[in-house]
Amino acid sequence: MEQTLVSWNVNGIRAAEKKGFLKWLADANADIVAVQETKAHPEQLSAELIAPAGYRTFWTSPERKGYSGVAVFSRREPQRVSYGLGQPLFDREGRVIIAEYDSFILFAIYFPNGKMNNERLLFKLDFYREFLGLLQETRQQSKKMLLVCGDLNTAHQEIDLARPKENSTVSGFLPEERVMLDQLVDLGFIDTFRRFHKDPGHYSWWDLKSNARERNVGWRIDYFFVDSASAARVTDAFILDTVQGSDHCPVGIKVKI
């Protein structure tokens, strides 16, 4: 059986709903959709978002309103769902949902942005370290396929953004951030998109203020990673760059379950 998994930073789920998110969800017909930056607490969600036709939904929200937040829309009921990395410092920001199914475990994550100041950059790097530790621990304890998806807020290689030299000192492409993705690869995880697409020009985020999307001056900061032992089960990886409604576009994979 083949399933389609999609990840999308919607930059506000309530705004996305007004722009047609639910119609897109129905048309996409994915088995699982992970959503980042929902910017909503449960009491702010419509009944249609909480229970769209054909899906169970799972939400985590930060203490601060109008900020961060992650959701998972799933056609199948997971065996179990957990929230956070197990550290209050990070978990109060509502960035992690871990959904376990019969044959795989999905980490749906909205990684911090480090552009605000040095304190937030250090927070982002610490978040990466905590996540990598949890991922390694999970891999040691489970033989299931492990999938990591979401907005990682880092472009890994020069090919993953339009202007690497100009952004070499900008958070999102700093050496100390990129090395965290190197460590993810060193743990035995594979960037699914690069298995199928070796060419440049594929991005998932564009700066709206400069009309960068029209010029395709973007960054690829939204990913699906899979453990190397399961990589052959991923049959396709894609970026839905024609889908509007956010400064990000959806990314996804097809995988044999």
N, C-alpha and C positions, 0 to 999 in steps of 0.2 A: 504494500500500500504506500502511495506517495502522498505526502502532505505539503502544503504551502504555508510557510511562516513569513510574516512581514513585521518590520519594525519601523516606527515613524515618530519622530519628534514633532508633535502637532502645534507646539508653541501656544498652548491654551486650548483645552478640549471644548470649553464652552464656545469659544470663538470658532473653533473648527466645526462644531455642530452647526452653527449658523451658516457656515460656508459649504455644508453638504457632506460632513464626515460620515453620517449614517448611511447615506446613499452610496458613498464610496465604499464603505465597509461591506454593504450588501453586494455591490457589483464586483468587488475584489474577490469575494468568496474564499478567503483564506481560512485555513484551519485554526491558526493562531495569529493574532495581531497584538504586538507589544507596543504600547504608546508611552512616550516620554513627555515630560514638561506639561502635565495635565493642568497644573495651576488651579486645582479645585479640591474642595473638601466634599465629602459625601452629601451633605445637606444642600450643596450647590448644584448637584447633578440632576438632570431630568430623568424621568422614569425610562425614557427611550435609551439613554446612554447606559443606565444601570442594567437594563435587561433588553438589549436589542434582539430582534428575532434570530434564533438559532445559536445564540452565544450565552455562555456564562461569563461574568466579568469579575475581576479582582482589582482592588484599588489600594494604593498606599499614598498618604498625604503627609506633607511636612507640618510642623507646628506653625510655621509662618504661612499665612494665607496668600494666595495669588502667586505661588512660587513652587518650582520643582514638581514632584509628583509623578507616579508611574501607574499604568494600568495594563492588564492583560485581558484580552477578549479571546475566549477559547470555545471552540465547538464541543470539545470533549471535556468531561470533568477530570481535572487532574487528580492523581492519587493523594497529593498533599500540596499545600501552598504555604510558603513562609515568606516573611517580610524582613528586609534589612540584613546587615552584615553581622549583627550581634553586638554592635558597639553603639551606645547611645549618641556619642558625638556625631556619628554619621547618620544614624537611623532617624534622628529627629528631622532630617531633611527629606524623608520619604523618597528614596532613590532606588530601592531594590525590591523586586519580586522574584522569588524562586519557585517555579512550578515544576513539579515532578510527575512524569507520566510513566506508563508501563516500561518503555524502552529508552527514555531520555529525560534529562533534566535541563530545563531552560532557565538561564539567568537573564532576566530582563532588567536593564540597568540604565539609569540616567547619571552619567559621571559628572562630577562638578566641573564648572568653568573656572579657569584660573586667571582670567583677564582683569578682574577688578583690582586686585592688589597682591602683594607678595604673600600676605596671610592666606588668601584664598588659593594661591598657587600651592603653598605648602599643604593646605587642607586637601587639595586635589591629589597631590602626590601620596599623601598618607592614605587617602581613600583607595587609590590604586593598590598600595601595598597590602592593605587589609583585605581587599577583594582577591588579590592574587593568592594570599595565604588561605583564604576560604576555598578558593577554586582548587588549589593543590590538595587540601584536606579532603574535599569532596571526591576528587579523582582517586585518591587512595582508598576511599571507603566504598565507592560505587563502580560497578562495571558498565553502567549505562552510558550511552552517548551523552556528552556534555555540549550544550550550545550556549554561547554567550552573545547577546544581542543588545543593541541600544545605541544611544548617542554617547560615544566615548570622549567627545570633546577634544580629540587629538587626531591630527592627520599623521599617519605612520611614516610614510616615505615621501620623497620629493614628488613622485608621480601622483600622490594623493591630493595635491593642491595645485592651483594654476600658477601661483607665484611663490615658489618655495624660497628663493633668495631674499625677496622683499619681506617675507614673514619669518625669517630664521630667528628673530629676536622677539617674536610675538607669542604669547601663550596660546597653546593649541598646536604649536610646531617647535617648541623649545626642545633642546636635546634631552633635558631631564624628564620631559613628558614622553617623548618618543621612545626612550629607553624602557619605559613601563610596558609599552606594546612589544618591544623586543623581548622583555621578560615573559610576557604572555606567550609569545612564539616559542621561547626557550622551554616553557613548561610543556610544550607539545601541542599547541593550538595553531590552527591554520585559518588565515583570512580567506573565507570562502569565495569572496568576489574575485580575488586575484588568482584563484585556481582556474577561472574561466575567462578572465579578461585581463590581458597583459598590457593593454594600450592606455595611454593617458587620456585625459578629457572627461573622466567619469567622476562626478561630484554629487554630494547629497545635501550640501548647505551652501547658501549664497547670501551675501550681505544685501539686505533689502534696500538700505539707504542709498546705495550706489548703483542700483539697477544691475547688480552683478549677474543675476540669473539670465537676463536677456543676452549678456555677453559671455555667459558660461565661465565666469571668473569665480570659481568655487573651491570648496574643500570637501574631501570625502572623510567625514568624521563619524558616520553611522555605519555600523558593521554587524556582521554575523561571523563569529569564530566557532570552530568545531574542533574537538579533540582529534588528533591525527589518526588514531585507530579507527575512527568513524568517518573519516573524510570521504571515503568512496561512496558512502550512503547519500551524500549531497550530490544531487544530479544537475542542479543549476543554481546560479546566484544572479541577482538582477538589481538594478536601480530604476525606480519608476519616476524618472525625472520630468515627466510631463504632468504629474499630479501636483496640482496647486493647493493653496490653502495654508501654507506655512513657509517659513524661511528654509525649512528642510523638506526633502521629499522622502517617500517610503523606500526602503530597501528590503530585499527578501531572498529566500532560498526555497528550493524544492528538495525534499529529503525523503528517502525511503525509510519507512517506519516498520 
